[in-house]
Amino acid sequence: MKIVFIAGPYTGDGTAASIEKNIREAEKYQIELANQQIGFFCAHNHTAHFSSTKGATAPEDFYYELDLYFLKKAADAVLAVPGWENSKGAREEVGWAKANGLPVFCPRTPEDIGEVIEWYGRGK
């Protein structure tokens, strides 16, 4: 199985509403990939709302490092959610992927994943 790493904005303006909006937007891409039976990893849901979870005290840099570790160890490609350019973490993830020869897909909408499907080998 190939794994598509979903990169995109998470923190936004730092409010709980902005974080929730970004998690739900990334989730739309997760659902589309899952519906196509394409493997994926999305940090948005992996550590959703940890910054506001009682007892969670790890610094933000820990999460950046953790996400990059998953990218480096498990990903075969990156799907960059619209707005990724405005995210420090997503810019780093996309930059690493490009520098290391991983395909980077930039669909405009969750339904616009035809290139990912073709790359994965499930072309319609």
Secondary structure per residue as TSV (DSSP state, phi and psi in degrees):
chain	resnum	aa	ss	phi	psi
A	1	M	-	360.0	134.8
A	2	K	-	-89.0	150.5
A	3	I	E	-118.1	128.7
A	4	V	E	-100.6	121.9
A	5	F	E	-88.7	124.4
A	6	I	E	-92.4	119.2
A	7	A	E	-114.3	136.6
A	8	G	-	-177.6	175.4
A	9	P	-	-64.2	141.5
A	10	Y	-	-120.1	-58.3
A	11	T	S	-72.1	-37.8
A	12	G	T	58.2	-128.0
A	13	D	T	-86.3	4.9
A	14	G	S	90.8	-8.1
A	15	T	S	-78.8	156.6
A	16	A	H	-59.8	-36.5
A	17	A	H	-66.0	-40.6
A	18	S	H	-66.6	-43.6
A	19	I	H	-62.2	-45.6
A	20	E	H	-61.1	-43.6
A	21	K	H	-58.3	-45.1
A	22	N	H	-68.1	-37.3
A	23	I	H	-62.7	-46.3
A	24	R	H	-65.6	-35.4
A	25	E	H	-66.1	-45.5
A	26	A	H	-62.9	-36.3
A	27	E	H	-60.6	-34.1
A	28	K	H	-59.3	-39.5
A	29	Y	H	-71.2	-37.4
A	30	Q	H	-59.8	-44.7
A	31	I	H	-63.5	-44.3
A	32	E	H	-61.0	-44.1
A	33	L	H	-63.6	-44.7
A	34	A	H	-61.6	-41.0
A	35	N	H	-61.9	-27.2
A	36	Q	T	-92.5	3.0
A	37	Q	T	58.5	43.2
A	38	I	-	-107.2	125.9
A	39	G	E	-65.5	145.7
A	40	F	E	-152.4	162.1
A	41	F	E	-135.0	133.7
A	42	C	E	-133.9	112.8
A	43	A	H	-64.0	-24.6
A	44	H	H	-54.3	-43.3
A	45	N	H	-90.6	-20.9
A	46	H	H	-63.8	-38.1
A	47	T	T	-129.7	37.0
A	48	A	T	-54.8	124.5
A	49	H	T	62.6	20.0
A	50	F	G	-60.3	-32.4
A	51	S	G	-62.5	-22.2
A	52	S	G	-115.2	10.2
A	53	T	S	-86.1	129.1
A	54	K	T	-58.6	129.7
A	55	G	T	95.2	-17.0
A	56	A	-	-84.1	115.3
A	57	T	-	-123.2	3.3
A	58	A	-	-63.6	141.8
A	59	P	-	-72.8	158.9
A	60	E	H	-54.9	-38.8
A	61	D	H	-60.0	-30.6
A	62	F	H	-59.4	-42.8
A	63	Y	H	-69.0	-38.1
A	64	Y	H	-59.5	-46.1
A	65	E	H	-64.3	-42.5
A	66	L	H	-62.0	-46.0
A	67	D	H	-61.5	-44.2
A	68	L	H	-62.7	-36.2
A	69	Y	H	-61.9	-46.9
A	70	F	H	-60.7	-42.6
A	71	L	H	-58.2	-50.3
A	72	K	H	-66.8	-35.4
A	73	K	H	-89.1	-29.0
A	74	A	H	-122.5	-19.7
A	75	A	-	-86.5	144.2
A	76	D	S	-109.1	-15.3
A	77	A	E	-161.6	166.6
A	78	V	E	-124.8	135.6
A	79	L	E	-108.0	116.9
A	80	A	E	-97.0	113.6
A	81	V	-	-68.1	140.7
A	82	P	T	-48.6	137.3
A	83	G	T	93.9	-1.2
A	84	W	G	-57.4	-29.6
A	85	E	G	-62.3	-21.4
A	86	N	G	-91.6	6.3
A	87	S	-	-116.0	123.3
A	88	K	H	-54.9	-50.1
A	89	G	H	-64.4	-45.2
A	90	A	H	-65.1	-38.9
A	91	R	H	-61.1	-41.3
A	92	E	H	-65.7	-42.0
A	93	E	H	-65.0	-46.8
A	94	V	H	-64.8	-42.2
A	95	G	H	-60.7	-44.0
A	96	W	H	-62.9	-44.9
A	97	A	H	-59.3	-47.4
A	98	K	H	-62.9	-43.9
A	99	A	H	-65.0	-22.9
A	100	N	T	-109.8	15.6
A	101	G	T	77.1	15.2
A	102	L	-	-83.2	140.3
A	103	P	-	-63.6	142.1
A	104	V	E	-122.2	121.5
A	105	F	E	-107.2	138.8
A	106	C	-	-127.7	69.3
A	107	P	-	-67.6	148.3
A	108	R	S	-78.7	-29.2
A	109	T	S	-142.3	164.7
A	110	P	T	-59.8	-30.5
A	111	E	T	-78.0	-10.7
A	112	D	-	-93.7	46.7
A	113	I	-	-107.6	23.8
A	114	G	H	-54.5	-41.1
A	115	E	H	-64.1	-36.9
A	116	V	H	-66.6	-44.5
A	117	I	H	-59.8	-45.6
A	118	E	H	-62.8	-46.3
A	119	W	H	-59.4	-41.6
A	120	Y	H	-68.8	-23.2
A	121	G	T	97.6	20.5
A	122	R	-	-116.1	33.8
A	123	G	-	-55.6	144.3
A	124	K	-	-95.2	360.0
